[in-house]
Amino acid sequence: MNSKAEWKPSETAIVVVDMWNDHHCKSAAQRVVEMAPHMNKVLEAARRRGILIVHAPSNCMDYYKEATARKRAQAAPLAKTDIKFQWNYFNPDREGPLSEKLECAGCSCDLPEPCGPDKRVWTSQIVTLKIDDKDAISDNGQEVYNLLSEEDIKNVIVMGVHTNRCVLGRPFGIRQMVYLGKNVVLCRDLTDSYHRDPGAHFSGLNAIIGHVERYWCPTITSDSITGEGSFAFAAEQAESK
């Protein structure tokens, strides 16, 4: 079902989830590299309109400790809420199940075996995404909520990776924002999943996006921000032919 809503830029934020500069899964890292140039254009368009951009590359705050955008997030006054900030796991009281292979994290490469050990290799957000001094940087749910409250943000657009894991589960992700009572949408063409399903990655990604739409929030495509074309992975276009 399609519907139309208009959000005031001054009441809207974009949260960019875990668009890291590397990943232990090679195909996951490659898709971030492929997606990032289009995402940066979207962020530039949103910034020009006055939308708040929150960059949320988890586990990378030391890298940004002197950045103006990081200090902005830290300086926002405390906003109190009864909602706990935590990793938000699958909620059986609210959502139907995904298949196990889609719900669990796993190497996304089209190989018989996973491409490498599961370890943290990222150090920052991918540099393709430019960070302006007017933006904010945080991987802390309370800090992000402080920013949203300070700016009277009612609407949140979530983009980044990975849909079935961090985009849904982080304390600044979709589930958390829904619990906090925000109007939330997922930018469906600027996300990717991290699940083990060789040969069928994009059908799995679309199933995960459908799950989000059914149980959590609507989705948009980036052309609704830029007025230009939306993004698609080259391999996804080839798979659909």
NORTANOR-V359521 format. One record per residue. N is the residue number from 1. RES is the residue in one letter. OMEGA is omega as a letter, one per 20 degrees, with the letter a starting at -180 (none if undefined). Layout:
N,RES,OMEGA
N,RES,OMEGA
//
This chain:
1,M,r
2,N,r
3,S,a
4,K,r
5,A,r
6,E,r
7,W,r
8,K,r
9,P,a
10,S,r
11,E,a
12,T,r
13,A,r
14,I,r
15,V,a
16,V,a
17,V,r
18,D,r
19,M,a
20,W,r
21,N,r
22,D,r
23,H,a
24,H,r
25,C,a
26,K,a
27,S,r
28,A,r
29,A,a
30,Q,a
31,R,r
32,V,r
33,V,a
34,E,a
35,M,a
36,A,a
37,P,r
38,H,r
39,M,r
40,N,r
41,K,r
42,V,r
43,L,r
44,E,r
45,A,r
46,A,r
47,R,r
48,R,a
49,R,a
50,G,r
51,I,r
52,L,r
53,I,r
54,V,r
55,H,a
56,A,r
57,P,a
58,S,r
59,N,a
60,C,a
61,M,r
62,D,a
63,Y,a
64,Y,a
65,K,r
66,E,a
67,A,r
68,T,a
69,A,r
70,R,a
71,K,r
72,R,r
73,A,a
74,Q,a
75,A,a
76,A,a
77,P,a
78,L,r
79,A,a
80,K,r
81,T,r
82,D,a
83,I,a
84,K,r
85,F,a
86,Q,r
87,W,a
88,N,a
89,Y,r
90,F,a
91,N,a
92,P,r
93,D,a
94,R,a
95,E,r
96,G,a
97,P,r
98,L,r
99,S,a
100,E,a
101,K,r
102,L,a
103,E,a
104,C,r
105,A,r
106,G,r
107,C,a
108,S,a
109,C,r
110,D,a
111,L,r
112,P,a
113,E,r
114,P,a
115,C,a
116,G,a
117,P,r
118,D,a
119,K,a
120,R,r
121,V,a
122,W,r
123,T,a
124,S,r
125,Q,r
126,I,a
127,V,r
128,T,r
129,L,a
130,K,r
131,I,r
132,D,r
133,D,r
134,K,r
135,D,r
136,A,r
137,I,r
138,S,r
139,D,a
140,N,a
141,G,r
142,Q,r
143,E,r
144,V,r
145,Y,r
146,N,r
147,L,a
148,L,a
149,S,a
150,E,a
151,E,a
152,D,a
153,I,r
154,K,a
155,N,a
156,V,r
157,I,a
158,V,r
159,M,a
160,G,a
161,V,i
162,H,a
163,T,a
164,N,a
165,R,a
166,C,a
167,V,r
168,L,a
169,G,a
170,R,r
171,P,r
172,F,a
173,G,a
174,I,a
175,R,a
176,Q,a
177,M,r
178,V,r
179,Y,a
180,L,r
181,G,r
182,K,r
183,N,a
184,V,r
185,V,r
186,L,r
187,C,a
188,R,r
189,D,r
190,L,r
191,T,r
192,D,r
193,S,a
194,Y,a
195,H,a
196,R,a
197,D,a
198,P,r
199,G,a
200,A,a
201,H,a
202,F,r
203,S,r
204,G,r
205,L,a
206,N,r
207,A,r
208,I,r
209,I,r
210,G,r
211,H,r
212,V,a
213,E,a
214,R,a
215,Y,a
216,W,a
217,C,r
218,P,r
219,T,r
220,I,r
221,T,a
222,S,r
223,D,r
224,S,r
225,I,a
226,T,a
227,G,r
228,E,a
229,G,r
230,S,a
231,F,r
232,A,r
233,F,r
234,A,a
235,A,r
236,E,r
237,Q,r
238,A,a
239,E,a
240,S,a
241,K,none
//
